[in-house]
Amino acid sequence: MSKYDSLWEYVQKNGSECFKLSFAEIESIIKIPIDHSFLKYKKELEEYGYRVGKISMKEQSVVFHKLDE
């Protein structure tokens, strides 16, 4: 079980083709501060039908894209 499982489940339940979450929203979902390990774990999201798109340090946000089926 990954520390990001609750985020991956949230993204999957969202169902949108593409959407953005702020770092603060992500931290609220996972209940811990987002850190550099996010880059390592982001591949897990593909098991949930999504991928991580742009990560913006300036905007403090992450874009999620639904995978083509």
One Martini backbone bead per residue (centre of mass of N, CA, C, O) as a GRO file, in nm:
protein
   69
    1MET     BB    1   0.096   0.037   0.023
    2SER     BB    2   0.049   0.366  -0.048
    3LYS     BB    3   0.056   0.704   0.045
    4TYR     BB    4  -0.124   0.762  -0.242
    5ASP     BB    5  -0.394   0.600  -0.260
    6SER     BB    6  -0.607   0.820  -0.189
    7LEU     BB    7  -0.545   0.987  -0.441
    8TRP     BB    8  -0.597   0.778  -0.662
    9GLU     BB    9  -0.894   0.735  -0.582
   10TYR     BB   10  -0.985   1.024  -0.623
   11VAL     BB   11  -0.916   1.046  -0.921
   12GLN     BB   12  -1.091   0.811  -1.021
   13LYS     BB   13  -1.368   0.930  -0.909
   14ASN     BB   14  -1.380   1.187  -1.075
   15GLY     BB   15  -1.364   1.113  -1.414
   16SER     BB   16  -1.207   1.307  -1.560
   17GLU     BB   17  -1.001   1.378  -1.822
   18CYS     BB   18  -0.915   1.668  -1.686
   19PHE     BB   19  -0.724   1.789  -1.395
   20LYS     BB   20  -0.671   2.007  -1.107
   21LEU     BB   21  -0.440   2.018  -0.826
   22SER     BB   22  -0.337   2.126  -0.545
   23PHE     BB   23  -0.121   2.078  -0.300
   24ALA     BB   24  -0.329   2.129  -0.076
   25GLU     BB   25  -0.537   1.923  -0.174
   26ILE     BB   26  -0.355   1.678  -0.161
   27GLU     BB   27  -0.285   1.702   0.143
   28SER     BB   28  -0.581   1.666   0.232
   29ILE     BB   29  -0.613   1.376   0.118
   30ILE     BB   30  -0.333   1.239   0.246
   31LYS     BB   31  -0.241   1.381   0.532
   32ILE     BB   32   0.028   1.490   0.392
   33PRO     BB   33   0.305   1.603   0.275
   34ILE     BB   34   0.429   1.686  -0.011
   35ASP     BB   35   0.693   1.526  -0.200
   36HIS     BB   36   0.948   1.403  -0.393
   37SER     BB   37   0.822   1.106  -0.401
   38PHE     BB   38   0.598   1.156  -0.606
   39LEU     BB   39   0.770   1.089  -0.858
   40LYS     BB   40   0.789   0.783  -0.790
   41TYR     BB   41   0.465   0.719  -0.747
   42LYS     BB   42   0.305   0.816  -1.012
   43LYS     BB   43   0.288   0.536  -1.168
   44GLU     BB   44   0.051   0.410  -1.002
   45LEU     BB   45  -0.190   0.561  -1.144
   46GLU     BB   46  -0.226   0.372  -1.396
   47GLU     BB   47  -0.398   0.157  -1.235
   48TYR     BB   48  -0.644   0.397  -1.234
   49GLY     BB   49  -0.646   0.546  -1.537
   50TYR     BB   50  -0.399   0.744  -1.492
   51ARG     BB   51  -0.200   1.050  -1.521
   52VAL     BB   52   0.067   1.252  -1.482
   53GLY     BB   53   0.130   1.561  -1.563
   54LYS     BB   54   0.167   1.860  -1.480
   55ILE     BB   55   0.415   2.008  -1.268
   56SER     BB   56   0.372   2.305  -1.069
   57MET     BB   57   0.564   2.512  -0.878
   58LYS     BB   58   0.440   2.790  -0.922
   59GLU     BB   59   0.127   2.685  -0.879
   60GLN     BB   60   0.101   2.436  -0.700
   61SER     BB   61   0.046   2.185  -0.922
   62VAL     BB   62  -0.163   1.914  -1.064
   63VAL     BB   63  -0.207   1.718  -1.353
   64PHE     BB   64  -0.473   1.509  -1.474
   65HIS     BB   65  -0.499   1.209  -1.689
   66LYS     BB   66  -0.679   1.018  -1.883
   67LEU     BB   67  -0.668   0.719  -2.014
   68ASP     BB   68  -0.674   0.540  -2.280
   69GLU     BB   69  -0.890   0.258  -2.370
   0.00000   0.00000   0.00000
